[in-house]
Each structure stands twice: as C-alpha cells, then as structure tokens.
C-alpha cells in the first residue's frame, strides 16, 4: 500500500506505541531524535528494541551522523521488524551512502531534508542507491534558513524536493509536519497544498491528524471514476496514440496518471 501518513511517537514513550499503530496511520515512526531528550536516548533505544522483539513493526528515526548516539542507533537497525530507516539532516552523499550500507539490504531508507545545505544537495542525495523516498523536515529547515512563511516561503524548497524525487524516480516525497495540532482545517489546507505540489504523504505529530492526512492524499470517488474511464477507454483503443473521452483529448501522460491513481488506491 502507498504510505500517506507517517505518525511520530517518541521512543521513550512505549505506552504509546501500540496506540499509535492502531491510530489508522499508514505507518508509525518511533523517534530517537528530536522527540527524545539527551538523557533519555538510551532508555528510548531499549524501549524500542523490546517492543520490536515482541512483534511490533514500525519505522525508526535515528539521531544524526554528527551525534554521539548515531553509532548505537545504527546497531538497532538490524532488527527485521523495522519497516524503514529515517536519517535526519541529510546533507552529504558520503554520509548517506554510509548509512545505507549500515542498514540491512532492502530496508527502505528515507533521508530528511532539513537544512539549506541538504536542499542544495537534494538532487545528489535522491540518487544514492538504497534511498526510496525523501521527506521534508520543514520546521528544522525554517530554523536553519530563517524563513518564517510556511507556504510561499517554502515553495521553492518543496518544489525542489519534488523535482529531485521525480528525477531519481523515487516515490513522491513526504511533506513536513503541521504543528497546529488542534487546527484540522489548517491541516487540510496544508495537505491540499502539498498534494498539488507533488507530495504524496505527510509527517504527523498527533493521532488526530492521521485521518485528515489519509483523506487528503487519497483520490476521491470522482477521481477514481475518472481514472477507470480513462484506463478502460485506453484499453479499448489498444493503447495506441491519443483518444477522445467526453470531448477531451487523452494522451499517454494522462493515461499513465490514471493508472497510477488506481494503483495508489489499492
């Protein structure tokens, strides 16, 4: 299934792990980085290891390569029940390549673009073998760059991440968090804005955000009906050249978009 929602849970709050999994989020990220204070890093790592050993499954965000916790965090990634590994503040190709080599073969790797340097290098980072998807750490990016405007001010950054993902033939990227936890209307606007730019998922920081994110990144019934009509018409034509449908010209890019929409809804 195409992942639309990633729900963060602090790694030192094991009582929330199962609740997060049952929240409806497509996947859960057990966090060892920003969500955990320095004095609780070891506690969080042990809690995650114990939960995974009991059969839990989740993604893991480790601490950055320049921290004292990086090496020990990487050793945790050998557990088979980890669904994906997230590297924060990805900036250097050689560091990201080293990280990919530390995780088990085939484990999805998602670098977080969270700094001016990371954004500048994003086309190179996206092409590192083993990277499956990019994510935008918008809050840290704003801190690093001094950009206050969360929409137009971040338009270039978001577009660059989308273009880098497309150029590297990765999944559509993951947008950053909406920090206004109780403002679901704002969240819906943020999701709509990100989707129109080419994002396919969003990071969540509270379970109440999950349903809005999942709905916003899912095709509507009208979208699916349109996609089925396009695919059926293309099949009847034998798939050669452009076709007419309801008075409109439908060519190969439109047909491919319809196919992707149907595949993503399964």
C-alpha positions as CSV (number, residue, x, y, z in Angstrom):
1,X,0.0,0.0,0.0
2,X,1.2,3.5,-0.8
3,X,2.0,5.2,2.5
4,X,0.2,8.5,3.0
5,X,0.7,9.2,6.7
6,X,3.8,8.7,9.0
7,X,3.0,9.2,12.7
8,X,5.8,10.2,15.0
9,X,6.0,8.7,18.5
10,X,8.7,9.5,21.0
11,X,10.9,6.4,21.5
12,X,10.8,6.8,25.3
13,X,7.0,6.6,25.5
14,X,6.4,2.8,24.9
15,X,2.9,3.1,26.3
16,X,2.0,5.0,23.1
17,X,3.5,2.5,20.6
18,X,0.5,0.2,20.3
19,X,-1.9,3.1,20.4
20,X,-0.1,4.8,17.5
21,X,-0.2,1.6,15.4
22,X,-4.0,1.4,15.9
23,X,-4.5,5.1,15.1
24,X,-5.1,4.5,11.4
25,X,-1.7,5.8,10.4
26,X,-0.2,4.0,7.4
27,X,3.0,3.7,9.3
28,X,4.5,4.7,12.6
29,X,7.9,6.3,13.2
30,X,9.5,5.5,16.5
31,X,11.6,8.6,17.2
32,X,15.1,8.6,18.7
33,X,16.0,12.1,17.7
34,X,14.1,15.4,18.4
35,X,11.3,13.7,20.3
36,X,13.7,12.3,22.9
37,X,15.8,14.3,25.4
38,X,19.5,13.6,25.6
39,X,19.2,11.9,29.0
40,X,16.5,9.5,27.6
41,X,18.3,8.3,24.4
42,X,19.4,5.0,25.9
43,X,16.0,4.5,27.6
44,X,14.2,5.1,24.3
45,X,16.5,2.7,22.4
46,X,15.9,-0.1,24.9
47,X,12.1,0.5,24.8
48,X,12.1,0.3,21.0
49,X,14.2,-2.8,21.0
50,X,12.0,-4.5,23.5
51,X,8.8,-3.6,21.6
52,X,10.1,-4.7,18.3
53,X,11.3,-8.0,19.8
54,X,7.7,-8.6,20.9
55,X,6.5,-8.4,17.3
56,X,6.0,-4.7,16.8
57,X,6.6,-3.1,13.4
58,X,7.5,0.5,12.7
59,X,9.9,2.9,11.1
60,X,12.8,4.3,13.1
61,X,14.2,7.8,13.0
62,X,17.7,7.7,14.4
63,X,20.0,10.6,15.6
64,X,22.1,12.4,13.1
65,X,25.5,11.3,11.9
66,X,27.3,14.1,13.9
67,X,25.8,13.0,17.3
68,X,27.2,10.7,20.0
69,X,24.2,8.4,19.7
70,X,24.5,7.7,15.9
71,X,26.6,4.5,16.2
72,X,24.4,2.8,18.8
73,X,21.3,3.8,16.9
74,X,22.6,2.2,13.8
75,X,23.1,-1.1,15.6
76,X,19.4,-1.1,16.4
77,X,18.5,-1.1,12.7
78,X,19.5,-4.8,12.3
79,X,16.1,-5.8,13.7
80,X,14.0,-7.4,11.0
81,X,10.7,-5.8,12.1
82,X,11.9,-2.3,11.2
83,X,9.9,-1.1,8.2
84,X,12.1,1.8,7.2
85,X,15.1,3.9,8.5
86,X,14.9,7.7,8.6
87,X,18.2,9.7,8.6
88,X,17.7,13.3,9.9
89,X,19.5,16.3,8.5
90,X,20.8,14.5,5.4
91,X,23.4,16.8,3.7
92,X,26.4,14.7,2.4
93,X,26.3,12.0,-0.1
94,X,29.1,10.0,1.5
95,X,27.3,10.1,4.9
96,X,24.0,9.0,3.4
97,X,25.8,6.2,1.4
98,X,27.5,5.0,4.6
99,X,24.1,5.0,6.4
100,X,22.5,2.9,3.6
101,X,25.4,0.4,3.9
102,X,24.7,0.1,7.6
103,X,21.0,-1.0,7.3
104,X,20.0,-4.5,6.2
105,X,19.8,-5.0,2.5
106,X,16.5,-4.0,1.1
107,X,15.4,-1.9,4.0
108,X,13.8,1.4,2.8
109,X,15.9,4.5,3.6
110,X,14.2,7.9,3.9
111,X,16.6,10.9,4.3
112,X,15.1,14.0,5.8
113,X,15.9,17.3,4.0
114,X,16.1,19.8,6.9
115,X,18.7,22.4,6.1
116,X,19.8,24.8,3.4
117,X,22.8,22.5,2.6
118,X,20.6,19.5,2.4
119,X,18.2,21.2,0.0
120,X,21.1,22.4,-2.1
121,X,22.4,18.8,-2.4
122,X,19.0,17.1,-2.7
123,X,19.4,16.0,-6.3
124,X,22.6,14.1,-5.4
125,X,21.1,12.7,-2.2
126,X,18.0,11.4,-4.0
127,X,20.2,9.4,-6.3
128,X,22.1,7.5,-3.6
129,X,21.4,3.8,-4.2
130,X,19.0,2.5,-1.5
131,X,17.1,5.7,-1.0
132,X,13.4,5.1,-1.6
133,X,11.8,8.3,-0.6
134,X,12.6,11.9,0.5
135,X,11.0,13.7,3.4
136,X,10.9,17.4,4.2
137,X,11.8,18.4,7.7
138,X,10.2,21.8,7.3
139,X,10.4,23.0,10.9
140,X,14.2,22.5,11.2
141,X,14.6,23.9,7.6
142,X,12.9,27.1,8.7
143,X,15.1,27.3,11.7
144,X,18.2,26.8,9.6
145,X,17.2,29.3,6.9
146,X,15.3,31.9,8.9
147,X,12.2,31.6,6.6
148,X,9.1,32.4,8.6
149,X,6.4,32.0,5.8
150,X,5.3,28.4,5.9
151,X,3.7,28.4,2.5
152,X,5.1,30.7,-0.2
153,X,8.4,31.0,1.7
154,X,8.8,27.2,1.5
155,X,7.5,26.9,-2.1
156,X,11.0,26.7,-3.6
157,X,12.2,24.1,-1.1
158,X,9.1,21.9,-1.6
159,X,9.3,22.1,-5.3
160,X,13.0,21.3,-5.4
161,X,12.3,18.1,-3.2
162,X,9.5,17.0,-5.6
163,X,11.7,17.6,-8.6
164,X,14.6,15.7,-7.1
165,X,12.3,12.8,-6.3
166,X,10.9,12.7,-9.8
167,X,14.4,12.9,-11.4
168,X,15.6,10.0,-9.3
169,X,12.4,8.0,-9.9
170,X,11.6,7.8,-6.2
171,X,8.2,7.7,-4.6
172,X,6.5,11.1,-4.3
173,X,8.1,12.8,-1.2
174,X,6.7,13.2,2.3
175,X,5.8,16.7,3.4
176,X,6.7,18.1,6.9
177,X,4.6,18.4,9.9
178,X,1.8,20.8,10.7
179,X,2.5,22.0,14.2
180,X,-1.0,23.3,14.8
181,X,-2.3,20.1,16.3
182,X,-5.9,21.2,17.0
183,X,-6.4,23.2,13.8
184,X,-7.7,20.4,11.4
185,X,-8.8,23.0,8.8
186,X,-5.3,24.3,8.6
187,X,-4.0,20.8,8.3
188,X,-6.4,20.0,5.5
189,X,-5.2,23.2,3.6
190,X,-1.6,22.1,4.2
191,X,-2.3,18.7,2.8
192,X,-4.1,20.1,-0.2
193,X,-1.3,22.5,-0.9
194,X,1.4,19.8,-0.6
195,X,-0.5,17.4,-2.8
196,X,-0.9,19.9,-5.6
197,X,2.9,20.5,-5.5
198,X,3.5,16.8,-5.9
199,X,3.9,15.4,-2.4
200,X,2.3,12.0,-1.7
201,X,2.4,11.8,2.1
202,X,2.9,13.8,5.3
203,X,4.6,13.6,8.7
204,X,2.1,13.6,11.6
205,X,2.8,14.5,15.2
206,X,-0.6,13.6,16.7
207,X,-3.1,10.7,16.1
208,X,-5.9,13.2,15.4
209,X,-4.0,14.4,12.3
210,X,-4.0,11.0,10.7
211,X,-7.5,10.8,9.3
212,X,-7.2,14.2,7.6
213,X,-3.9,13.4,6.1
214,X,-5.0,10.0,4.8
215,X,-8.1,11.5,3.2
216,X,-6.2,14.4,1.7
217,X,-3.7,12.1,0.0
218,X,-6.3,9.6,-1.3
219,X,-8.1,10.1,-4.6
220,X,-11.8,11.0,-4.3
221,X,-14.6,8.8,-5.6
222,X,-14.8,11.2,-8.6
223,X,-11.1,10.9,-9.2
224,X,-11.3,7.1,-9.2
225,X,-14.3,7.1,-11.5
226,X,-12.4,9.4,-14.0
227,X,-9.3,7.2,-13.8
228,X,-11.3,4.0,-14.5
229,X,-13.0,5.6,-17.5
230,X,-9.6,6.7,-18.9
231,X,-8.0,3.3,-18.4
232,X,-11.0,1.5,-19.9
233,X,-11.0,3.8,-22.9
234,X,-7.3,3.3,-23.4
235,X,-7.7,-0.5,-23.3
236,X,-10.5,-0.4,-25.9
237,X,-8.3,1.6,-28.2
238,X,-5.5,-0.9,-27.9
239,X,-3.3,1.7,-26.1
240,X,-2.1,3.3,-29.3
241,X,-2.0,7.1,-29.7
242,X,-4.3,9.7,-28.2
243,X,-8.0,9.0,-27.6
244,X,-11.1,11.1,-27.1
245,X,-13.1,10.8,-23.9
246,X,-16.1,13.0,-23.1
247,X,-15.0,15.6,-25.6
248,X,-11.4,15.8,-24.3
249,X,-8.2,14.5,-25.8
250,X,-6.5,11.9,-23.7
251,X,-2.9,11.0,-24.4
252,X,-0.2,8.8,-22.8
253,X,0.7,11.0,-19.8
254,X,-2.9,11.3,-18.8
255,X,-3.4,7.6,-19.2
256,X,-0.3,6.9,-17.0
257,X,-1.6,9.3,-14.4
258,X,-4.9,7.5,-14.3
259,X,-3.2,4.1,-13.9
260,X,-1.0,5.4,-11.0
261,X,-4.1,6.8,-9.3
262,X,-5.8,3.4,-9.4
263,X,-2.7,1.6,-8.3
264,X,-2.3,4.0,-5.3
265,X,-5.8,3.4,-4.1
266,X,-5.3,-0.3,-3.6
